[in-house]
C-alpha cells in the first residue's frame, strides 16, 4: 500500500499544529468574507441578499491558498507533486461513477415513493446562484468547491488529523461531509453520505488527495451540466 508523502515521524507536524493552521484558515475566511461584504456595501450592492460574486469567490479561494502556504512551512503536506498514473484517474472516476449512479437511484426512489422532492442544500444553492452568471456558477461549484472541500474534509481531517487511523478518518470525514450539507431526511442523508464515502475511499486506497479533488470535480461537473 502506498504511503502519504509526509515527513519522517520525528518531523511530522503535531496535531495541535494541524488544528491551529486550520483555525487560521477559518479566520482568514471570516476576514475575507467581511471584506467582501464591505466591498458590496461600498459599491451599493445588496450584500444582505444570498448571492455570490467574483470577488467573494476569489477571496474565499485566496484564504485557502494562503493557508496552504502556511501549512507548507509547518511541514503539513497535502500533495505529493508527483505524476499520477492513468489507473489512478480511472479508479477515481469509476468509484465516483458508482456513487453517482447509487445517488441517482436513491433520488429517483425518494421522489417516486416519498414526499421528497429535492434537498435543502439544492434549494439554498438555487437561491444563492440565481443571479450569478453561468461562468461564475461553474467556477464556484465545479472548480472552487471541490478544491476547498477536499482539502478540508479529506486533507485536514482524514489525511492529517487521522493519519494514524485512516479508517476512522474515513468514517468521520464522510459523516461530517454529509452533515455540513444539511440533510433533512433519510433521502438527502444518503445523497450526501454516499459521495462522502466514495471520496474517502479514493483517498484511503490511493493516498492521493489530488484524485479526490478530481473525483469531486467530476461529481459536481455532472451535477452542473445535468441538473
Secondary structure, 3 states (H helix, E strand, C coil): CCCCCCCCHHHCCCHHHHHHHHHHHHHHHHHHHHHHHHHHHHCCCCCCCCCCCHHHHHHHHHHHHHHHHHHHHCCCCCCCCCCCCHHHHHHHHHHHHHHHHHHHHHHHHHHHHCCCCCCHHHHHHHHHCCCCCHHHHHHHHHHHHHHHHHHHHHHHHHHHHCCCCHHHHHHHHHHHHHHHCCCCCHHHHHHHHHHHHHHHHHHHHHCCHHHHHHHHHHHHHHHHHCC
